[in-house]
Amino acid sequence: MWIAASLVGVCAILPPRWLGWTGEVGAILWIPLHPLAHAGTAAREWLRPAAREMPPADVLTLLEERQELLGLVARLRIELERAQEEIAALQAEPAPRAGDPRPIAATVLGVGSDGGVIRLNRGTRHGVSAGDPVVEGGDRLVGVVAAPVGASWCEVFPASTRGGGSIRARIVDRDGALRSLVLLEPRGGSWQGEIDESVDLTEVAVRLDDPTWTSTAQGLLIGEVASSRAAPARPLRVEIVVRPAAIAGSADTLVIRRLDPTSPAEADRSELDRSERNAP
Amino acid sequence: MNWLLFGLAGVLTTVLDQSFMPVLRIGEHWPLLTPGVVVFAALWASRSSALWGAFLLGLLQDLSRPEVVEGARTIRVLGPDALGWLFGAVGVLAVRRVLLRRHPLAVGAATFWFLLLASVVWGGIWTIRGLLPGTVLPWTPGEAGEALASRAITAACAAAVAVPLAWMLSLLRPWWGFPGGAWTAGRRASP
């Protein structure tokens, strides 16, 4: 007993890079349990659908389409601005960016009890790969698919919770006009950042504008500005708190926004992946 | 102790904890069933079986819970629950003589105690892991106290569901095979 406990104790303090194998062991262990988890999720969904007021199905579809289009408009404006910057930098022919995203609907198989990683029933077999953004309700950013990705499962790292590091976002008004850039830091389930005090925060949304995410993630809705106050010790700056638009684990079905495999951006990414794999 | 029955109950409740139990979600907390199974066994099984049972089901929790490391990769960290639950079981074994074990409320109280002790080990291991490069802590830096408070609330929820769960598990008492006829002897001795 105590020998086994000691071995596990040693494993508990191993650096993360030595624990890569545990992901595979956990995945194998869960292979026979996935059907049971699926049944449990279905029962939960039946007993208690997602906890928000649900309009009729056709209205819901229209609302989601509207949100998707708003996200698309924001993404296109961000891309347009980047293209204009490239033109300004005398780049003769800016390469076309990002093809249309291909949505993959996925069912939530499990949620970490501390609101952490979400397990979905879609994997490489369905075209999912690490780095793909995951949304709900059309354009509300939930998180990003984490590596490794299984054949028929993947795990989603919620964007708004622990350890995701900072994220670059754009404050956008209700008409989609771009305003200030802001660097957001996760703080206990919400985001915090600083902007110039001249930025008007009336009826604004906060959308992703971070080149470290895939092109299909740009313009997705991160949340709304919940509060603002003068930044301590930094005159002319305002500290804002952004409340996430999506609460990780609250929805039973999520959508993975996969890049269209035929798009130039995906080809670029595949090329990048290959070069990373071939790197010594 | 009947290990087949314990294993089936442990695996089933582990899956339900992640898939079904969020149906009882209040805010960010929902009750867990598996600690109730471990505590029920710890109250009646031999010392060795109780410790092994808590350790193995804790290990299953660790393997079922992906943790994020830098670069948005997931791994499983073995230890926080395996050792935490082992420590919790030691705590339950220490107090089980003074508990009215047949009373379902005793299982609830013991479950709360069990998870509080387990949270101490969980917090300790993650604090040590926080010193390692590339580790992403399960709490926002500087808010470890809030994380422990959150686990205490989850412990209270788990204690609440442990009461009916213990009653259901006790219906299977002829198959649990607890040692020395402790259960049946206790039943006869009671008025």
Boltz contact constraints between the chains, C-beta under 6 A:
constraints:
  - contact:
      token1: [A, 1]
      token2: [B, 51]
      max_distance: 6.0
  - contact:
      token1: [A, 5]
      token2: [B, 86]
      max_distance: 6.0
  - contact:
      token1: [A, 8]
      token2: [B, 78]
      max_distance: 6.0
  - contact:
      token1: [A, 8]
      token2: [B, 79]
      max_distance: 6.0
  - contact:
      token1: [A, 8]
      token2: [B, 82]
      max_distance: 6.0
  - contact:
      token1: [A, 11]
      token2: [B, 78]
      max_distance: 6.0
  - contact:
      token1: [A, 11]
      token2: [B, 79]
      max_distance: 6.0
  - contact:
      token1: [A, 12]
      token2: [B, 79]
      max_distance: 6.0
  - contact:
      token1: [A, 12]
      token2: [B, 125]
      max_distance: 6.0
  - contact:
      token1: [A, 13]
      token2: [B, 128]
      max_distance: 6.0
  - contact:
      token1: [A, 15]
      token2: [B, 132]
      max_distance: 6.0
  - contact:
      token1: [A, 16]
      token2: [B, 69]
      max_distance: 6.0
  - contact:
      token1: [A, 16]
      token2: [B, 75]
      max_distance: 6.0
  - contact:
      token1: [A, 16]
      token2: [B, 134]
      max_distance: 6.0
  - contact:
      token1: [A, 16]
      token2: [B, 135]
      max_distance: 6.0
  - contact:
      token1: [A, 19]
      token2: [B, 75]
      max_distance: 6.0
  - contact:
      token1: [A, 22]
      token2: [B, 75]
      max_distance: 6.0
  - contact:
      token1: [A, 22]
      token2: [B, 76]
      max_distance: 6.0
  - contact:
      token1: [A, 23]
      token2: [B, 74]
      max_distance: 6.0
  - contact:
      token1: [A, 23]
      token2: [B, 75]
      max_distance: 6.0
  - contact:
      token1: [A, 26]
      token2: [B, 63]
      max_distance: 6.0
  - contact:
      token1: [A, 26]
      token2: [B, 76]
      max_distance: 6.0
  - contact:
      token1: [A, 29]
      token2: [B, 63]
      max_distance: 6.0
  - contact:
      token1: [A, 33]
      token2: [B, 15]
      max_distance: 6.0
  - contact:
      token1: [A, 36]
      token2: [B, 15]
      max_distance: 6.0
  - contact:
      token1: [A, 37]
      token2: [B, 15]
      max_distance: 6.0
  - contact:
      token1: [A, 37]
      token2: [B, 19]
      max_distance: 6.0
  - contact:
      token1: [A, 40]
      token2: [B, 16]
      max_distance: 6.0
  - contact:
      token1: [A, 40]
      token2: [B, 19]
      max_distance: 6.0
  - contact:
      token1: [A, 40]
      token2: [B, 20]
      max_distance: 6.0
  - contact:
      token1: [A, 41]
      token2: [B, 19]
      max_distance: 6.0
  - contact:
      token1: [A, 43]
      token2: [B, 20]
      max_distance: 6.0
  - contact:
      token1: [A, 44]
      token2: [B, 20]
      max_distance: 6.0
  - contact:
      token1: [A, 44]
      token2: [B, 23]
      max_distance: 6.0
  - contact:
      token1: [A, 47]
      token2: [B, 23]
      max_distance: 6.0
  - contact:
      token1: [A, 48]
      token2: [B, 23]
      max_distance: 6.0
  - contact:
      token1: [A, 110]
      token2: [B, 18]
      max_distance: 6.0
  - contact:
      token1: [A, 110]
      token2: [B, 19]
      max_distance: 6.0
  - contact:
      token1: [A, 112]
      token2: [B, 65]
      max_distance: 6.0
  - contact:
      token1: [A, 114]
      token2: [B, 138]
      max_distance: 6.0
  - contact:
      token1: [A, 115]
      token2: [B, 28]
      max_distance: 6.0
  - contact:
      token1: [A, 117]
      token2: [B, 66]
      max_distance: 6.0
  - contact:
      token1: [A, 144]
      token2: [B, 72]
      max_distance: 6.0
  - contact:
      token1: [A, 146]
      token2: [B, 72]
      max_distance: 6.0
  - contact:
      token1: [A, 146]
      token2: [B, 73]
      max_distance: 6.0
  - contact:
      token1: [A, 146]
      token2: [B, 74]
      max_distance: 6.0
  - contact:
      token1: [A, 147]
      token2: [B, 73]
      max_distance: 6.0
  - contact:
      token1: [A, 155]
      token2: [B, 66]
      max_distance: 6.0
  - contact:
      token1: [A, 155]
      token2: [B, 74]
      max_distance: 6.0
  - contact:
      token1: [A, 157]
      token2: [B, 68]
      max_distance: 6.0
  - contact:
      token1: [A, 157]
      token2: [B, 72]
      max_distance: 6.0
  - contact:
      token1: [A, 163]
      token2: [B, 68]
      max_distance: 6.0
  - contact:
      token1: [A, 163]
      token2: [B, 136]
      max_distance: 6.0
  - contact:
      token1: [A, 188]
      token2: [B, 140]
      max_distance: 6.0
  - contact:
      token1: [A, 188]
      token2: [B, 143]
      max_distance: 6.0
